[in-house]
Amino acid sequence: MSNAPSGQDHARSILLHVGPRKTGTTAIQHVLATRRDELRSQGVVYPGDVQQHFRAVNRFIGRRQLWEEDHEVSVGERPWKELITEIGDAPRAAISTEILSQVRPHGIERIVGSFPDRSPTVVITYRPFAELLLSTWQQLVKEGLRTPLDEWSRSTVTAHPESSEAPFPRLLDLATLVETWGGVVGDENVAVVLVDRSQPNAIFSAFEEMLALPNGFLAPRSALPGKRSLTAQEAELLRQVNVLLPRDKDSLKQQRQLRKVIADWVDTEPPSASDTKLALPADVVESAGERAHQMVDRVKARLPHITVFGDLDTLAATPAASESQATPANVDTEMAAQWLAQIIALLPTSVDS
């Protein structure tokens, strides 16, 4: 579809890009952040000086961070109010952070209520469900997840989104995101943008239309920062490292630094020739396909009220079951040695007395 949500007919609007993660969000945020001045010349404000608005939104909704003490959790409104002040009277504005995909209705009401004089457009970017499961688990492992892929993916794909205690069955379910946000802002103010590998600029064109920007305005002018996928062996090694590391607040900073070093090394080093491709178990592939069809049917039931950029039927695409494999039992010793060297390099230097 090419018609933008009805909210764009209003003189003043706010675009809320909610993600979820691993759906082209980093690419969009990178372009918006690096072209702030150019956007202002077009009447669009992408506030702040960072790539995405995680901190401001996270504190505004009072979300608890991993391993934070309860007494440290508070509703910090200042960063959010600074964004609102910067937006001011601009005709259009955009806020983007994947943390918005985790917000519940009462939090959505607070966020949308911060812009009483602006028409909201809620943008949900999405990709085939099986791909999303695999890339999300991989990212979570980079952030400290200990749960094996088969266990995590089975529990995520089979759980009912609204009754699960874990957040991912809910925030990875397109239909649930549409229904949750549409229930507050109205379906006519919800847009779904589908990531299409065969049309890499389609996602940028969709944002151009919703922000009333000239055609090609957001198209990347050079290769965007990229990160290669972990191999099955690399992912399993990192997961095992996570299992061995303590889960306490005092070591959080050091662990984040360690994982960043490892992630940077992975992005610059080619995978070992003996490594294998990371893939979902065959039963999860089948379940993901069934779940994707259910999502598509639920979203189609809300047409033509919501706006869709792309073909919803592509979301049910799943990798062939033959690609699925068991978790590797062994990892490359050279790779393990490289990681160990990175860990040693991070250790504080001691001085003999």
C-alpha positions in Angstrom: 0.0 0.0 0.0 1.1 3.5 -0.5 -1.4 5.6 1.4 0.0 7.0 4.6 -2.0 6.8 7.9 -4.7 9.4 8.2 -2.8 11.1 11.0 -0.5 12.5 8.4 -3.3 14.7 7.2 -2.9 16.9 10.3 -0.5 19.8 10.4 1.4 18.6 13.4 2.3 14.9 13.8 4.5 12.6 15.8 5.9 9.4 14.3 6.6 6.7 16.9 8.8 3.9 15.5 8.3 1.0 18.0 10.4 -1.7 16.3 10.7 -4.5 17.4 14.4 -5.1 17.3 16.1 -6.9 14.4 13.6 -5.4 11.8 15.7 -2.8 10.1 15.5 -0.5 13.1 19.2 0.3 13.3 19.4 1.2 9.6 16.4 3.7 10.0 17.8 5.1 13.2 21.2 5.6 11.7 19.9 7.5 8.7 17.6 9.7 10.8 20.3 10.5 13.3 23.0 11.4 10.8 20.6 13.7 8.8 19.1 15.6 11.7 20.0 19.0 10.2 18.7 18.1 6.8 15.5 16.8 8.4 14.9 20.1 10.2 15.1 21.9 6.8 12.2 19.7 5.8 10.2 20.4 9.0 11.0 17.2 10.7 12.7 16.9 14.1 14.5 13.8 15.2 15.3 15.0 18.7 18.4 14.4 20.8 22.0 13.6 19.9 22.0 9.8 20.0 21.0 7.3 17.4 17.9 6.1 19.2 15.7 7.3 22.1 16.1 4.3 24.4 17.1 6.1 27.6 14.4 8.8 27.4 11.6 6.3 26.8 13.0 3.7 29.2 13.1 6.1 32.1 9.8 7.7 31.2 7.9 4.4 31.5 9.8 3.4 34.6 11.2 0.2 33.1 13.5 -1.9 35.2 16.9 -2.6 33.7 18.7 -6.0 33.9 20.2 -6.5 37.4 19.2 -3.1 38.7 18.3 -2.8 42.3 14.7 -1.9 43.0 15.6 1.3 44.7 17.3 2.5 41.6 14.2 2.2 39.5 12.2 5.4 39.1 10.2 7.3 36.6 12.7 9.7 35.2 10.8 12.2 33.2 13.6 14.7 32.5 15.2 13.1 29.4 11.7 12.6 27.9 10.7 16.2 28.6 13.9 17.4 26.9 12.9 15.6 23.8 9.4 17.2 23.8 11.0 20.6 24.4 13.3 20.2 21.5 10.5 19.1 19.2 8.7 22.3 20.1 6.3 23.6 17.3 8.0 21.6 14.5 5.4 20.4 11.9 6.6 16.8 12.2 8.7 14.8 14.6 10.0 11.2 14.9 11.0 9.1 17.9 12.5 5.6 17.4 13.5 3.0 19.9 12.8 -0.7 20.1 11.9 -0.5 23.7 8.6 1.0 22.6 7.6 -2.6 21.5 7.6 -3.6 25.2 5.3 -0.8 26.4 1.8 -1.9 27.7 -1.4 0.1 27.1 -1.1 2.3 30.2 2.5 3.3 29.1 1.3 3.9 25.6 -1.3 6.3 26.9 1.3 8.2 28.8 3.6 8.5 25.8 0.9 9.5 23.3 -0.6 11.8 26.0 2.7 13.7 26.0 1.8 15.1 22.6 -1.8 16.3 23.0 -1.7 18.6 20.0 -0.1 16.1 17.6 -1.6 13.3 15.5 0.3 10.1 16.2 1.5 7.6 13.6 2.8 4.3 15.1 5.2 2.4 12.9 5.9 -1.3 13.4 8.7 -2.7 11.2 8.7 -6.4 10.7 10.3 -9.4 8.9 9.4 -13.1 8.5 8.8 -14.6 11.9 11.2 -17.5 11.7 14.0 -15.1 10.7 13.1 -12.8 13.6 13.2 -15.6 16.1 16.7 -16.6 15.0 18.2 -13.1 14.9 16.5 -12.1 18.2 18.0 -15.1 20.1 21.4 -14.3 18.6 21.2 -10.7 19.8 20.1 -11.8 23.2 23.1 -14.1 23.5 25.3 -11.1 22.7 23.6 -9.4 25.6 24.0 -12.2 28.1 21.3 -14.8 27.5 22.0 -18.2 28.8 19.1 -20.2 27.4 20.0 -22.6 24.4 18.4 -21.8 21.1 16.1 -24.8 20.9 14.7 -24.2 24.4 14.3 -20.4 23.9 12.7 -20.7 20.5 10.3 -23.4 21.4 9.0 -21.5 24.4 8.8 -18.3 22.5 6.9 -19.7 19.5 4.4 -21.8 21.5 3.6 -19.3 24.3 0.4 -17.2 24.1 1.6 -13.6 23.8 -0.6 -12.0 26.4 -0.4 -14.8 29.1 3.4 -15.4 28.9 5.5 -14.0 31.7 8.4 -13.6 29.2 8.3 -10.5 27.0 9.3 -11.9 23.7 6.2 -14.0 22.8 4.4 -10.7 23.0 6.8 -8.2 21.5 7.7 -10.5 18.6 4.1 -11.1 17.7 3.1 -8.6 14.9 -0.6 -9.0 15.5 -0.3 -8.3 19.2 1.8 -5.2 18.6 -0.8 -3.9 16.1 -3.7 -4.7 18.5 -2.0 -3.2 21.5 -1.0 0.1 19.9 -4.1 0.3 17.7 -6.2 -0.1 20.8 -4.8 3.2 22.1 -4.2 5.3 19.1 -6.7 3.8 16.7 -6.0 1.4 13.8 -6.1 4.3 11.4 -2.9 5.6 13.0 -0.9 2.4 12.8 1.4 1.5 9.9 3.2 -1.8 9.3 6.4 -1.6 7.3 7.7 -5.0 6.0 11.4 -5.6 5.5 12.0 -6.9 2.0 15.5 -8.1 1.1 14.7 -7.9 -2.6 13.8 -4.2 -2.2 16.4 -2.8 0.4 15.3 0.8 0.0 11.6 0.1 0.4 11.7 0.7 4.2 13.3 4.1 3.7 10.7 5.0 1.1 7.9 4.1 3.5 9.4 6.4 6.2 9.7 9.2 3.6 6.0 8.9 2.8 5.0 9.0 6.4 7.2 11.9 7.2 6.3 13.8 4.0 9.8 13.8 2.8 11.0 14.0 -0.9 11.5 10.6 -2.6 15.0 9.3 -2.0 15.6 11.7 0.9 16.4 8.9 3.4 18.1 6.5 0.9 21.5 5.5 2.2 24.3 7.3 0.5 26.9 4.7 1.5 27.0 1.2 3.0 25.3 1.2 6.3 27.1 -0.2 9.4 26.7 -3.9 9.3 27.2 -6.9 11.6 27.6 -10.4 10.4 25.6 -13.2 11.9 27.2 -15.6 14.5 27.9 -19.1 13.3 26.4 -21.9 15.3 29.7 -22.6 17.0 30.3 -18.9 17.9 26.8 -18.5 19.3 27.2 -21.6 21.4 30.6 -20.5 22.7 29.3 -17.1 23.7 26.2 -18.7 25.4 28.5 -21.0 27.4 30.6 -18.0 28.4 27.3 -16.3 29.6 26.5 -19.4 31.7 29.9 -19.2 33.5 29.8 -15.5 34.2 28.1 -14.3 37.4 24.8 -12.5 37.2 25.3 -9.6 39.6 25.1 -5.9 39.3 28.7 -5.2 40.2 30.0 -7.2 37.2 27.5 -5.8 34.7 29.8 -3.1 33.3 32.7 -5.4 32.8 30.6 -8.0 31.1 29.1 -5.5 28.7 32.6 -4.4 27.8 33.7 -8.0 27.3 30.7 -8.7 25.0 31.3 -5.6 23.0 34.9 -6.6 22.4 33.9 -10.1 21.3 31.1 -8.7 19.1 33.5 -6.2 17.4 36.0 -9.0 16.9 33.3 -11.2 15.3 32.3 -8.4 12.9 35.9 -8.0 11.7 36.9 -11.6 11.4 35.5 -14.1 8.8 33.8 -17.2 10.2 35.9 -20.4 10.4 35.5 -22.6 7.4 34.6 -25.5 9.7 31.7 -23.6 11.3 28.1 -24.2 10.4 25.1 -21.9 9.9 22.9 -21.1 12.9 19.4 -22.5 12.3 16.2 -23.2 14.2 15.2 -26.8 15.1 12.8 -28.3 12.5 9.9 -28.4 14.9 10.3 -24.7 15.7 10.4 -23.9 11.9 7.0 -25.7 11.6 5.5 -24.0 14.6 6.8 -20.6 13.5 5.1 -21.0 10.1 1.8 -21.8 11.8 2.2 -18.9 14.1 3.0 -16.5 11.3 -0.1 -17.5 9.4 -2.2 -16.7 12.5 -0.5 -13.3 12.8 -1.1 -12.5 9.2 -4.8 -13.4 9.4 -5.3 -11.3 12.6 -3.6 -8.3 10.9 -5.6 -8.7 7.7 -8.7 -8.6 9.8 -7.9 -5.0 10.7 -7.5 -3.9 7.0 -8.1 -1.4 5.5 -7.9 0.6 8.7 -4.2 0.1 9.3 -1.7 0.9 6.6 0.7 -1.8 5.3 3.8 -1.2 3.3 4.6 -4.5 1.6 3.1 -7.9 1.3 1.8 -9.5 4.5 1.9 -12.9 3.0 5.7 -12.8 2.9 5.8 -12.9 6.7 4.9 -16.6 6.7 8.0 -17.5 4.8 10.2 -20.0 6.7 13.6 -21.5 6.1 13.6 -25.1 4.8 13.5 -27.7 7.6 16.6 -29.3 6.1 18.7 -26.3 7.2 17.9 -27.0 10.8 20.5 -28.6 12.9 21.4 -29.6 16.5 23.4 -27.3 18.7 27.1 -28.0 18.0 28.9 -30.0 20.7 32.3 -28.6 19.9 33.7 -25.2 19.1 36.8 -24.1 17.2 39.8 -24.0 19.6 41.4 -21.1 17.7 38.3 -19.0 18.0 38.1 -19.8 21.7 41.7 -18.8 22.1 41.0 -15.5 20.3 38.2 -14.8 22.8 40.3 -15.7 25.7 43.0 -13.2 24.5 40.4 -10.5 24.3 39.3 -11.3 27.9 42.9 -11.1 29.2 43.4 -7.8 27.4 40.5 -6.4 29.4 41.9 -7.4 32.8 43.3 -4.6 34.9 47.1 -4.3 34.9 48.6 -5.1 38.3 51.8 -3.4 39.5 54.3 -5.2 41.6 55.2 -3.4 44.9 
